[in-house]
Amino acid sequence: MSAFQGVKNLVGENKLKVLANKNFLVIGIGGVGSWIAEFLIRSGAYHITLVDLDEICVTNINRQIHSNHKTIGKSKVLTMKERLLEINPKAKIHTIEDFLTASTIDDIIHPEVSFVFDAIDSVKNKCLIIQKCKRLNIPFVIIGAAAQRVDPTKIILRDLNKSINDRLLFQVKKKLKKDYGYSKNSKRSYRAPAVYSTELPLPLLTNKDDCEYRTGRISNCESGLGSVGFVTSAFASVAVSFAFKKICKINDD
């Protein structure tokens, strides 16, 4: 019996093969991105590229699937790759130890990519991802802010221009309007699927603290924002569900 018999029973052998032949790109292997990679491999994906220059901090343990006390200080993408291969040893997991920027995007997002998951928190680079994917006609999904939220039932997928109660996506929309000529009409579609929460974020209770486990390479620990794994993983569930249904041609009722 195959490890992915359950997926086969759900969508059929042909669609499982389609999933296995797609090239998934996950940009940002953190609170949401690590779960995206996890759900992809368990859903039958064979080709996954992981992009991140960050390393694991003790403060990641509460919400990032690759994080535990044995992995502190290790590369996020290499640790995630090891975990994914333990789930499916036959998978082809590629890693890019770098951040997506204007100077690296052409090497990261290219025509061979089948689907892009944006799980980063840089406004400027989210806009770059949107524009690049549109230019190459690559399906994608943008992830909004998961921090300061506690209700996974408020997470939805809508067009980016419809997003509410999300400061990160608000700034993305603002930059798209200013720098890329996107419509200021809130009724217009940006043709940019986004996962976000309609929940109002909870008040911030703490300031940035220095992490005693900091390794010095990346300032991964520098955040006073609060978050929980049952919310970040739910963001990932919605994002992977969107890609899964799109690739398997499963329509909502």
HELIX and SHEET records of a PDB file:
HELIX    1   1 GLN A    5  VAL A   11  1                                   7    
HELIX    2   2 GLU A   13  ASN A   21  1                                   9    
HELIX    3   3 GLY A   33  ARG A   42  1                                  10    
HELIX    4   4 VAL A   58  ASN A   60  5                                   3    
HELIX    5   5 LYS A   76  ILE A   87  1                                  12    
HELIX    6   6 ILE A  105  ILE A  108  1                                   4    
HELIX    7   7 VAL A  123  LEU A  136  1                                  14    
HELIX    8   8 PRO A  152  LYS A  154  5                                   3    
HELIX    9   9 LEU A  160  LYS A  162  5                                   3    
HELIX   10  10 ARG A  167  TYR A  180  1                                  14    
HELIX   11  11 GLY A  229  CYS A  248  1                                  20    
SHEET    1   A 7 LYS A  92  ILE A  96  0                                        
SHEET    2   A 7 HIS A  47  VAL A  51  1                                        
SHEET    3   A 7 ASN A  23  ILE A  27  1                                        
SHEET    4   A 7 PHE A 115  ASP A 118  1                                        
SHEET    5   A 7 PHE A 140  ILE A 143  1                                        
SHEET    6   A 7 PRO A 193  SER A 197  1                                        
SHEET    7   A 7 ILE A 155  ASP A 159 -1                                        
END                                                                             
